Amino acid sequence: MLSMKHDYLSNLLMVQAANNAIKRRIEREQADPTLMAERAGITPDRWQADLLRSSARQMILNCSRQSGKSTISAVLGLHQAIYTPDSLSLLLSPSLRQSQELFRKLKGVYSALESDLLPQPVIETALTTEFDNNSRIIALPGKEATIRGFSGVDLLIVDEASRVPDELYQAIRPMLAVSGGRIILLSTPFGKRGFFHSEWTDGIGWLRTKITADQCPRIDKEWLERERQMIGDWWYRQEYLCQFVETLDSVFNFDDIRSIPSSDVKPLVF
């Protein structure tokens, strides 16, 4: 009997010690999202770790295809929901399919964490997860009519931002006015046009991150050279070198047009 009691107490102490260790780890993850990413099986690149640890309210990621910008944005979105109770995070893309892909990545990160001590989902649909700490994550298509009902957004992630219409961008920014929430724009360029190009070149208060394909250790250099030959220079420079090139239908050069306005020229008066 004494032996059974001793074994029971030993097992209980072991379980308590394990739970305490998990709690301490979760406390560290709250302060450092890279630890959460690593526990989910993601080893962040240096630039990804810098973003995860950043407190910037506005981030703009001009990053190559397959560089990991969507994955790291998913980690940021999940960290927000888990460690900030009552928060609202929106995932926005030009199409519902693209928003769902980012949403799936986020859910995949959560599944990989495998901890009962984290907030648990109480509502799960193809587009929404609500946790028992009252945090919500919602994926939306890039349509103004579907997003105007939201307010008090704590985190707004805009994927493929260079393809999102300017009027939609102007409609979503007021969602952050009262909450003081964060916004993350991630994309490859799509010509010298639109708000993504404007914010990258002239926007105020942005933490800018540019990662080209040759800076990503997971992308094979020989494959890149074949890709350049396959898709042509115009697309390659945008999708892999993250350059804002002139649009194919441009009649005038963007930089030339930008340099034309002058306060020295007086308007004609008739």
Secondary structure, DSSP 4 states (H G I P E B T S, - for coil): -HHHHHHHHHHHHHHHHHHHHHHHHHHHHHH-HHHHHHHTT----HHHHHHHH---SEEEEEE-TTSSHHHHHHHHHHHHHHHSTT-EEEEEESSHHHHHHHHHHHHHHHHHH--TTS--EEEE-SSEEEETTS-EEEEEES-HHHHTT--S-SEEEEETGGGS-HHHHHHHGGGGTTT--EEEEEE---SS-HHHHHHHHH-SS-EEEEE-GGG-TTS-HHHHHHHHHHH-HHHHHHHTT---PPPTT-SS-HHHHHT---TTSPPP--
